[in-house]
């Protein structure tokens, strides 16, 4: 019994030594698999999403993007309480004023406080972008995987419908839908119009990726057991596309915000008395030379918002990719300090030998 324990201990020590030796040449996934093989059941297990979260938290750029996004969300929610002005109430004593202590972002030609307008516009753009991304992801996931699951004539009909929808001039139709709405409900109609055509490209992509999933053994087993097709799609196909759906949803927020900005900038999206970042850009472009802060400040806020979402999307992509090196190699602080001490000792020894030879 003692000999068996000694053999197991030697095997674990040899594996640990091999892990330390090859650490610099292995990816995160390989290090995690090798670490799991060391403990014979003694390694602490974590869930899949816990593992994804740990990889995401390792990335400095992703954390910066997440921090910026949280700050922007807090500003959109509570920023209106920091000023006595409203985005619809003009101050006729301050017209076209540059940023100052009273009006932090200045005012426009009607005396509207730009800070209050940016806060409300940021919240409106975030609402449109997030709602659009969630709706398009859900619709694309259901329809794309359903077309991939069925075979024969229904699959061909589904692809034909997607192809026909892609050639429809969606920009003009969405503009017509929004122009028929009032100023207070225009953002709702804008979401409906954008969502009605925004899911088509995602559905084609998800359908292509779900083609391989329908051939898996667990899908065939569920089908032969008589499980309804809708349950197979929801329980087996869509969850296995979760990583792609999460990344597409995050990046879809950027697409929704940019689409809203384009429509509003052309006067086809958000209308007064409501406001958004795109509407502020459209209103400020006419007086860009005389009052540049009216377009510069909303532009900076929009760029910061899109960059933060892009950083989060890149971080999620690297977190879900087990062979990505973007998150860096797994290295504890103790290992880094030990390596630094070893390098310092080696340099000191070299200096001593050189002095003795001299």
DOKOL-235186 format. One record per residue (C-alpha): x, y, z. Coordinates in Angstrom, 2 decimals. Layout:
DOKOL-235186
<zami u="X" v="Y" w="Z"/>
...
***
This chain:
DOKOL-235186
<zami u="0.00" v="0.00" w="0.00"/>
<zami u="2.84" v="2.35" w="0.84"/>
<zami u="4.59" v="1.52" w="-2.41"/>
<zami u="1.44" v="2.37" w="-4.39"/>
<zami u="1.21" v="5.76" w="-2.69"/>
<zami u="4.87" v="6.45" w="-3.43"/>
<zami u="4.34" v="5.58" w="-7.11"/>
<zami u="1.31" v="7.89" w="-7.34"/>
<zami u="3.26" v="10.69" w="-5.65"/>
<zami u="6.20" v="10.27" w="-8.02"/>
<zami u="3.83" v="10.30" w="-11.02"/>
<zami u="2.18" v="13.53" w="-9.86"/>
<zami u="5.57" v="15.15" w="-9.19"/>
<zami u="6.86" v="14.15" w="-12.63"/>
<zami u="3.71" v="15.52" w="-14.28"/>
<zami u="3.99" v="18.76" w="-12.31"/>
<zami u="7.62" v="19.11" w="-13.35"/>
<zami u="6.65" v="18.53" w="-16.97"/>
<zami u="3.88" v="21.12" w="-16.62"/>
<zami u="6.35" v="23.69" w="-15.23"/>
<zami u="8.89" v="22.96" w="-17.95"/>
<zami u="6.47" v="23.26" w="-20.88"/>
<zami u="4.33" v="26.07" w="-19.47"/>
<zami u="5.76" v="28.70" w="-21.76"/>
<zami u="4.97" v="26.67" w="-24.87"/>
<zami u="1.36" v="25.66" w="-24.15"/>
<zami u="-1.98" v="27.39" w="-24.61"/>
<zami u="-4.47" v="28.01" w="-21.82"/>
<zami u="-6.62" v="25.05" w="-22.88"/>
<zami u="-3.65" v="22.65" w="-22.89"/>
<zami u="-2.54" v="23.86" w="-19.47"/>
<zami u="-6.03" v="23.36" w="-18.06"/>
<zami u="-6.30" v="19.84" w="-19.49"/>
<zami u="-2.88" v="18.89" w="-18.16"/>
<zami u="-3.68" v="20.36" w="-14.75"/>
<zami u="-6.87" v="18.29" w="-14.62"/>
<zami u="-4.86" v="15.12" w="-15.23"/>
<zami u="-2.56" v="15.71" w="-12.25"/>
<zami u="-4.81" v="15.37" w="-9.26"/>
<zami u="-6.70" v="12.09" w="-9.87"/>
<zami u="-9.97" v="13.71" w="-8.79"/>
<zami u="-8.39" v="16.21" w="-6.39"/>
<zami u="-8.41" v="19.14" w="-8.86"/>
<zami u="-11.10" v="21.72" w="-8.12"/>
<zami u="-13.72" v="21.67" w="-10.86"/>
<zami u="-15.41" v="24.78" w="-12.21"/>
<zami u="-18.37" v="25.17" w="-14.53"/>
<zami u="-18.07" v="25.96" w="-18.20"/>
<zami u="-19.29" v="29.51" w="-17.78"/>
<zami u="-16.99" v="29.89" w="-14.78"/>
<zami u="-14.08" v="28.96" w="-17.01"/>
<zami u="-15.23" v="31.44" w="-19.67"/>
<zami u="-15.57" v="34.14" w="-17.03"/>
<zami u="-12.07" v="33.46" w="-15.72"/>
<zami u="-10.58" v="33.74" w="-19.20"/>
<zami u="-12.55" v="36.93" w="-19.81"/>
<zami u="-11.38" v="38.53" w="-16.57"/>
<zami u="-7.73" v="37.86" w="-17.47"/>
<zami u="-7.91" v="40.26" w="-20.42"/>
<zami u="-7.11" v="43.83" w="-19.55"/>
<zami u="-8.66" v="45.34" w="-22.68"/>
<zami u="-11.94" v="43.51" w="-22.12"/>
<zami u="-12.12" v="44.70" w="-18.52"/>
<zami u="-11.43" v="48.27" w="-19.64"/>
<zami u="-14.26" v="48.02" w="-22.16"/>
<zami u="-16.61" v="46.56" w="-19.54"/>
<zami u="-15.72" v="49.32" w="-17.09"/>
<zami u="-16.36" v="52.03" w="-19.68"/>
<zami u="-19.70" v="50.48" w="-20.62"/>
<zami u="-20.81" v="50.32" w="-16.98"/>
<zami u="-19.88" v="53.98" w="-16.50"/>
<zami u="-21.89" v="54.95" w="-19.60"/>
<zami u="-24.88" v="52.94" w="-18.38"/>
<zami u="-24.72" v="54.68" w="-14.99"/>
<zami u="-24.55" v="58.06" w="-16.72"/>
<zami u="-27.56" v="57.17" w="-18.87"/>
<zami u="-29.55" v="56.06" w="-15.81"/>
<zami u="-28.59" v="58.65" w="-13.20"/>
<zami u="-26.88" v="61.46" w="-15.11"/>
<zami u="-30.11" v="63.45" w="-15.38"/>
<zami u="-30.11" v="63.96" w="-11.60"/>
<zami u="-26.81" v="65.86" w="-11.76"/>
<zami u="-28.24" v="68.85" w="-13.61"/>
<zami u="-31.32" v="71.03" w="-13.06"/>
<zami u="-31.92" v="71.26" w="-16.81"/>
<zami u="-34.01" v="69.02" w="-19.04"/>
<zami u="-33.50" v="68.02" w="-22.65"/>
<zami u="-36.86" v="69.52" w="-23.65"/>
<zami u="-36.88" v="72.76" w="-21.58"/>
<zami u="-34.89" v="75.59" w="-23.21"/>
<zami u="-32.91" v="78.23" w="-21.35"/>
<zami u="-33.48" v="81.40" w="-23.35"/>
<zami u="-30.83" v="83.26" w="-21.33"/>
<zami u="-28.13" v="80.88" w="-22.64"/>
<zami u="-28.26" v="80.33" w="-26.39"/>
<zami u="-25.33" v="78.79" w="-28.28"/>
<zami u="-23.12" v="79.01" w="-25.22"/>
<zami u="-19.85" v="77.10" w="-25.11"/>
<zami u="-19.26" v="74.59" w="-22.28"/>
<zami u="-19.07" v="76.37" w="-18.94"/>
<zami u="-19.68" v="75.82" w="-15.25"/>
<zami u="-23.43" v="76.29" w="-15.63"/>
<zami u="-23.93" v="74.26" w="-18.79"/>
<zami u="-21.22" v="71.59" w="-18.76"/>
<zami u="-21.52" v="70.67" w="-22.44"/>
<zami u="-22.86" v="74.03" w="-23.62"/>
<zami u="-26.22" v="74.77" w="-25.24"/>
<zami u="-27.65" v="74.73" w="-28.75"/>
<zami u="-29.41" v="77.42" w="-30.76"/>
<zami u="-32.67" v="76.86" w="-28.86"/>
<zami u="-31.07" v="77.08" w="-25.42"/>
<zami u="-31.33" v="73.32" w="-24.75"/>
<zami u="-28.68" v="72.03" w="-22.35"/>
<zami u="-26.43" v="69.67" w="-24.33"/>
<zami u="-25.45" v="67.61" w="-21.28"/>
<zami u="-29.10" v="66.74" w="-20.58"/>
<zami u="-29.59" v="65.92" w="-24.27"/>
<zami u="-26.51" v="63.69" w="-24.39"/>
<zami u="-27.57" v="61.82" w="-21.24"/>
<zami u="-31.05" v="61.14" w="-22.63"/>
<zami u="-29.70" v="60.39" w="-26.11"/>
<zami u="-27.15" v="57.94" w="-24.71"/>
<zami u="-29.88" v="56.07" w="-22.87"/>
<zami u="-32.09" v="56.02" w="-25.96"/>
<zami u="-29.28" v="54.73" w="-28.19"/>
<zami u="-28.35" v="52.04" w="-25.65"/>
<zami u="-31.99" v="50.96" w="-25.37"/>
<zami u="-32.34" v="50.69" w="-29.14"/>
<zami u="-29.00" v="48.89" w="-29.60"/>
<zami u="-29.49" v="46.33" w="-26.81"/>
<zami u="-33.13" v="45.59" w="-27.69"/>
<zami u="-32.28" v="45.25" w="-31.37"/>
<zami u="-29.36" v="42.89" w="-30.64"/>
<zami u="-31.41" v="40.64" w="-28.36"/>
<zami u="-34.40" v="40.39" w="-30.70"/>
<zami u="-32.34" v="39.72" w="-33.81"/>
<zami u="-30.23" v="37.08" w="-32.04"/>
<zami u="-33.29" v="35.20" w="-30.76"/>
<zami u="-35.12" v="35.30" w="-34.10"/>
<zami u="-32.00" v="34.36" w="-36.07"/>
<zami u="-31.18" v="31.49" w="-33.70"/>
<zami u="-34.64" v="29.93" w="-33.92"/>
<zami u="-35.13" v="30.34" w="-37.66"/>
<zami u="-31.54" v="29.58" w="-38.66"/>
<zami u="-31.32" v="26.36" w="-36.64"/>
<zami u="-34.82" v="25.31" w="-37.72"/>
<zami u="-33.86" v="25.61" w="-41.40"/>
<zami u="-30.67" v="23.66" w="-40.72"/>
<zami u="-32.54" v="20.91" w="-38.83"/>
<zami u="-35.16" v="20.17" w="-41.46"/>
<zami u="-34.14" v="18.46" w="-44.67"/>
<zami u="-35.27" v="18.23" w="-48.25"/>
<zami u="-37.90" v="20.57" w="-49.64"/>
<zami u="-38.59" v="22.55" w="-46.40"/>
<zami u="-34.89" v="23.42" w="-46.13"/>
<zami u="-34.78" v="24.64" w="-49.74"/>
<zami u="-37.92" v="26.71" w="-49.22"/>
<zami u="-36.47" v="28.27" w="-46.06"/>
<zami u="-33.24" v="29.23" w="-47.83"/>
<zami u="-35.21" v="30.62" w="-50.77"/>
<zami u="-37.22" v="32.82" w="-48.38"/>
<zami u="-34.03" v="34.11" w="-46.75"/>
<zami u="-32.54" v="34.91" w="-50.15"/>
<zami u="-35.67" v="36.79" w="-51.17"/>
<zami u="-35.73" v="38.79" w="-47.93"/>
<zami u="-32.12" v="39.86" w="-48.39"/>
<zami u="-32.87" v="41.61" w="-51.70"/>
<zami u="-35.68" v="43.73" w="-50.21"/>
<zami u="-34.65" v="47.42" w="-49.83"/>
<zami u="-34.89" v="47.36" w="-46.05"/>
<zami u="-33.51" v="50.88" w="-45.58"/>
<zami u="-36.42" v="52.48" w="-47.41"/>
<zami u="-39.03" v="50.30" w="-45.72"/>
<zami u="-37.70" v="51.06" w="-42.24"/>
<zami u="-37.64" v="54.78" w="-43.07"/>
<zami u="-41.29" v="54.62" w="-44.16"/>
<zami u="-42.27" v="52.76" w="-40.97"/>
<zami u="-40.56" v="55.30" w="-38.71"/>
<zami u="-41.87" v="58.36" w="-40.55"/>
<zami u="-45.42" v="57.14" w="-39.97"/>
<zami u="-44.86" v="57.15" w="-36.19"/>
<zami u="-45.01" v="60.09" w="-33.81"/>
<zami u="-42.01" v="61.68" w="-32.14"/>
<zami u="-42.53" v="59.92" w="-28.81"/>
<zami u="-43.05" v="56.41" w="-30.22"/>
<zami u="-40.63" v="56.67" w="-33.14"/>
<zami u="-37.89" v="54.75" w="-31.33"/>
<zami u="-40.24" v="51.77" w="-30.83"/>
<zami u="-41.11" v="51.69" w="-34.51"/>
<zami u="-37.43" v="52.05" w="-35.36"/>
<zami u="-36.61" v="48.94" w="-33.32"/>
<zami u="-39.45" v="47.02" w="-34.99"/>
<zami u="-38.35" v="48.06" w="-38.46"/>
<zami u="-34.66" v="47.33" w="-37.88"/>
<zami u="-35.42" v="43.96" w="-36.27"/>
<zami u="-37.76" v="42.95" w="-39.10"/>
<zami u="-34.80" v="42.86" w="-41.50"/>
<zami u="-31.76" v="42.68" w="-39.23"/>
<zami u="-32.01" v="38.98" w="-38.35"/>
<zami u="-31.71" v="37.66" w="-41.92"/>
<zami u="-27.91" v="37.73" w="-42.21"/>
<zami u="-27.47" v="36.19" w="-38.73"/>
<zami u="-29.93" v="33.42" w="-39.60"/>
<zami u="-27.94" v="32.44" w="-42.69"/>
<zami u="-24.72" v="32.32" w="-40.67"/>
<zami u="-26.25" v="30.25" w="-37.86"/>
<zami u="-27.87" v="27.90" w="-40.35"/>
<zami u="-24.47" v="27.16" w="-41.90"/>
<zami u="-22.93" v="26.42" w="-38.49"/>
<zami u="-25.88" v="24.31" w="-37.36"/>
<zami u="-25.57" v="21.96" w="-40.35"/>
<zami u="-22.82" v="20.01" w="-38.60"/>
<zami u="-24.74" v="19.88" w="-35.31"/>
<zami u="-27.73" v="18.11" w="-36.82"/>
<zami u="-25.48" v="15.13" w="-37.61"/>
<zami u="-24.34" v="14.67" w="-34.01"/>
<zami u="-25.25" v="11.50" w="-32.16"/>
<zami u="-27.22" v="13.22" w="-29.40"/>
<zami u="-29.43" v="14.97" w="-31.98"/>
<zami u="-30.09" v="11.68" w="-33.79"/>
<zami u="-30.79" v="9.90" w="-30.51"/>
<zami u="-33.30" v="12.56" w="-29.46"/>
<zami u="-34.97" v="12.35" w="-32.86"/>
<zami u="-35.26" v="8.55" w="-32.75"/>
<zami u="-36.68" v="8.73" w="-29.23"/>
<zami u="-39.57" v="10.80" w="-30.54"/>
<zami u="-38.59" v="14.17" w="-29.07"/>
<zami u="-40.47" v="16.97" w="-30.88"/>
<zami u="-38.41" v="18.97" w="-33.34"/>
<zami u="-38.93" v="22.27" w="-31.53"/>
<zami u="-37.51" v="20.78" w="-28.32"/>
<zami u="-34.48" v="19.41" w="-30.17"/>
<zami u="-33.85" v="22.84" w="-31.64"/>
<zami u="-34.22" v="24.66" w="-28.32"/>
<zami u="-32.48" v="22.11" w="-26.06"/>
<zami u="-29.71" v="20.79" w="-28.30"/>
<zami u="-28.99" v="22.97" w="-31.33"/>
<zami u="-29.29" v="26.51" w="-29.96"/>
<zami u="-27.34" v="25.89" w="-26.69"/>
<zami u="-24.44" v="24.46" w="-28.69"/>
<zami u="-24.30" v="27.73" w="-30.63"/>
<zami u="-24.25" v="29.74" w="-27.40"/>
<zami u="-20.73" v="31.12" w="-27.82"/>
<zami u="-21.50" v="32.44" w="-31.30"/>
<zami u="-24.84" v="33.88" w="-30.16"/>
<zami u="-23.27" v="35.72" w="-27.23"/>
<zami u="-20.56" v="37.29" w="-29.38"/>
<zami u="-23.05" v="38.19" w="-32.13"/>
<zami u="-25.38" v="39.75" w="-29.57"/>
<zami u="-22.63" v="41.94" w="-28.10"/>
<zami u="-21.43" v="43.04" w="-31.51"/>
<zami u="-25.05" v="43.43" w="-32.62"/>
<zami u="-25.41" v="46.25" w="-30.10"/>
<zami u="-22.84" v="48.19" w="-32.10"/>
<zami u="-24.73" v="47.44" w="-35.31"/>
<zami u="-28.00" v="48.60" w="-33.80"/>
<zami u="-26.49" v="51.84" w="-32.47"/>
<zami u="-24.79" v="52.58" w="-35.79"/>
<zami u="-28.00" v="51.88" w="-37.72"/>
<zami u="-30.00" v="54.15" w="-35.43"/>
<zami u="-27.33" v="56.84" w="-35.81"/>
<zami u="-27.47" v="56.58" w="-39.61"/>
<zami u="-31.27" v="56.79" w="-39.73"/>
<zami u="-31.44" v="59.68" w="-37.27"/>
<zami u="-28.58" v="61.56" w="-38.95"/>
<zami u="-30.50" v="61.46" w="-42.23"/>
<zami u="-33.69" v="62.61" w="-40.50"/>
<zami u="-35.40" v="59.22" w="-40.89"/>
<zami u="-35.05" v="57.93" w="-37.32"/>
<zami u="-35.58" v="59.61" w="-33.95"/>
<zami u="-37.57" v="62.85" w="-34.15"/>
<zami u="-38.21" v="65.72" w="-31.74"/>
<zami u="-39.16" v="65.99" w="-28.95"/>
<zami u="-37.26" v="62.73" w="-28.43"/>
<zami u="-33.50" v="62.64" w="-28.94"/>
<zami u="-30.62" v="60.22" w="-29.44"/>
<zami u="-26.94" v="60.41" w="-30.25"/>
<zami u="-27.72" v="60.18" w="-33.96"/>
<zami u="-30.29" v="62.97" w="-33.70"/>
<zami u="-27.78" v="65.18" w="-31.86"/>
<zami u="-25.22" v="64.58" w="-34.59"/>
<zami u="-27.78" v="65.53" w="-37.22"/>
<zami u="-28.78" v="68.71" w="-35.36"/>
<zami u="-25.17" v="69.71" w="-34.68"/>
<zami u="-23.91" v="69.15" w="-38.21"/>
<zami u="-25.73" v="72.24" w="-39.51"/>
<zami u="-23.83" v="74.51" w="-37.10"/>
<zami u="-20.53" v="72.64" w="-36.99"/>
<zami u="-18.37" v="75.70" w="-37.76"/>
<zami u="-20.00" v="78.18" w="-35.39"/>
<zami u="-20.77" v="75.78" w="-32.50"/>
<zami u="-18.45" v="72.76" w="-32.89"/>
<zami u="-19.21" v="71.36" w="-29.42"/>
<zami u="-22.71" v="70.41" w="-30.59"/>
<zami u="-21.26" v="67.69" w="-32.84"/>
<zami u="-17.92" v="66.95" w="-31.19"/>
<zami u="-19.28" v="65.93" w="-27.77"/>
<zami u="-21.97" v="63.51" w="-29.07"/>
<zami u="-19.41" v="62.10" w="-31.52"/>
<zami u="-16.92" v="61.42" w="-28.72"/>
<zami u="-19.60" v="59.73" w="-26.59"/>
<zami u="-20.67" v="57.57" w="-29.55"/>
<zami u="-17.09" v="56.56" w="-30.34"/>
<zami u="-16.37" v="55.67" w="-26.70"/>
<zami u="-19.55" v="53.56" w="-26.55"/>
<zami u="-18.75" v="51.64" w="-29.74"/>
<zami u="-15.10" v="51.08" w="-28.75"/>
<zami u="-16.12" v="49.71" w="-25.35"/>
<zami u="-18.53" v="47.25" w="-26.95"/>
<zami u="-15.86" v="46.22" w="-29.46"/>
<zami u="-13.38" v="45.53" w="-26.64"/>
<zami u="-15.98" v="43.41" w="-24.84"/>
<zami u="-16.75" v="41.50" w="-28.03"/>
<zami u="-13.06" v="40.79" w="-28.67"/>
<zami u="-12.67" v="39.63" w="-25.07"/>
<zami u="-15.61" v="37.25" w="-25.35"/>
<zami u="-14.28" v="35.87" w="-28.64"/>
<zami u="-10.92" v="35.11" w="-27.04"/>
<zami u="-12.57" v="33.68" w="-23.92"/>
<zami u="-14.64" v="31.20" w="-25.93"/>
<zami u="-11.67" v="30.24" w="-28.13"/>
<zami u="-9.70" v="27.57" w="-26.18"/>
<zami u="-6.61" v="28.01" w="-28.38"/>
<zami u="-6.45" v="31.78" w="-28.26"/>
<zami u="-3.25" v="33.34" w="-26.91"/>
<zami u="-4.77" v="36.82" w="-26.65"/>
<zami u="-5.53" v="36.29" w="-22.94"/>
<zami u="-1.89" v="35.49" w="-22.19"/>
<zami u="-0.42" v="32.38" w="-20.68"/>
<zami u="-1.50" v="31.05" w="-17.31"/>
<zami u="1.11" v="32.21" w="-14.84"/>
<zami u="0.71" v="32.81" w="-11.13"/>
<zami u="2.24" v="35.78" w="-9.37"/>
<zami u="4.46" v="33.43" w="-7.36"/>
<zami u="5.80" v="31.88" w="-10.55"/>
<zami u="6.53" v="35.30" w="-12.01"/>
<zami u="8.34" v="36.38" w="-8.86"/>
<zami u="10.31" v="33.14" w="-8.77"/>
<zami u="11.35" v="33.58" w="-12.38"/>
<zami u="12.43" v="37.16" w="-11.69"/>
<zami u="14.46" v="36.10" w="-8.63"/>
<zami u="16.10" v="33.33" w="-10.65"/>
<zami u="17.04" v="35.78" w="-13.39"/>
<zami u="18.44" v="38.22" w="-10.83"/>
<zami u="20.51" v="35.45" w="-9.18"/>
<zami u="21.85" v="34.36" w="-12.55"/>
<zami u="22.89" v="37.92" w="-13.40"/>
<zami u="24.54" v="38.38" w="-10.01"/>
<zami u="26.48" v="35.14" w="-10.41"/>
<zami u="27.66" v="36.22" w="-13.86"/>
<zami u="28.88" v="39.55" w="-12.48"/>
<zami u="30.73" v="37.77" w="-9.65"/>
<zami u="32.50" v="35.39" w="-12.02"/>
<zami u="33.51" v="38.27" w="-14.24"/>
<zami u="34.94" v="40.15" w="-11.24"/>
<zami u="36.92" v="37.13" w="-10.02"/>
<zami u="38.42" v="36.57" w="-13.47"/>
<zami u="39.45" v="40.21" w="-13.64"/>
***
